[in-house]
Amino acid sequence: APHINTDDFEEGPLWNRKSDAEIEKSLLSNGITSDMTVVLYGDDITASARIALILKYAGVEDVRLLDGGFTAWKDAGFEIATGGVDKTP
């Protein structure tokens, strides 16, 4: 799974979402389209949840949060890939 920098979609320190044009640019640069399934996770699910709401706002139809985040994935012993990921839809 590719890394998504939350700074692409929101601005601190209050973490307000960026403009619609900036969100659209970030979606395209991350290879995210409205008709794909996006599963978000992280060490702290809070940031993932914020991005999930922004993606839904932007029209991405199927957005999900991984229950337990990355920690649960690792603890379950599932495979972890490293290296670059092709973001082409």
C-alpha positions in Angstrom: 0.0 0.0 0.0 1.3 3.4 -0.8 2.0 6.0 1.8 -0.4 9.0 1.7 0.9 12.1 3.4 -1.9 13.8 5.3 -0.4 17.1 4.4 -1.6 16.5 0.9 -5.2 16.8 2.0 -5.2 18.9 5.2 -3.3 21.8 6.8 -2.1 22.0 10.4 -2.2 23.0 13.1 -6.0 22.6 13.0 -6.0 20.0 10.2 -8.6 21.7 8.1 -9.1 20.2 4.7 -7.5 21.9 1.8 -9.4 23.5 -1.1 -11.3 21.3 -3.5 -8.7 22.0 -6.2 -5.9 20.9 -3.9 -7.7 17.8 -2.9 -8.4 16.8 -6.5 -4.7 17.3 -7.3 -3.7 15.1 -4.4 -6.2 12.4 -5.3 -4.8 12.3 -8.9 -1.2 12.3 -7.7 -1.9 9.4 -5.4 -3.8 7.5 -8.1 -7.1 7.6 -6.2 -10.3 7.6 -8.3 -13.9 7.8 -7.2 -14.7 4.2 -8.2 -11.9 2.4 -6.4 -11.8 0.9 -2.9 -9.4 2.7 -0.5 -8.4 1.1 2.7 -6.7 3.4 5.1 -4.6 2.5 8.2 -1.8 3.9 10.4 -0.2 3.6 13.7 -2.7 6.1 15.0 -6.1 5.7 13.4 -7.0 9.4 14.0 -5.2 10.7 10.9 -6.6 7.8 8.8 -10.1 8.7 9.9 -9.6 12.4 9.0 -8.4 11.4 5.5 -11.3 8.9 5.1 -13.7 11.8 5.7 -12.0 14.0 3.2 -12.0 11.2 0.6 -15.7 10.6 1.1 -16.2 14.4 0.8 -14.3 14.3 -2.5 -16.6 11.6 -3.9 -14.5 8.4 -3.3 -17.3 5.9 -3.0 -15.7 3.0 -1.0 -13.4 4.2 1.8 -12.6 1.9 4.7 -10.5 2.0 7.8 -8.4 -1.1 8.8 -9.7 -2.2 12.2 -6.8 -1.9 14.6 -4.6 -0.1 12.1 -1.1 -1.2 11.1 -0.3 -2.5 14.5 -3.1 -5.1 14.3 -1.9 -6.1 10.8 1.7 -6.6 12.1 0.5 -8.4 15.3 -1.6 -10.8 13.2 1.6 -11.8 11.3 0.4 -10.7 7.8 2.9 -9.9 5.1 4.4 -6.5 5.0 5.8 -5.2 1.7 8.6 -2.7 1.5 9.8 -0.5 -1.3 8.0 1.6 -3.9 4.4 1.1 -5.1 3.1 1.9 -8.5 0.2 4.5 -8.0 -1.2 4.1 -11.5 -4.9 3.4 -11.2 
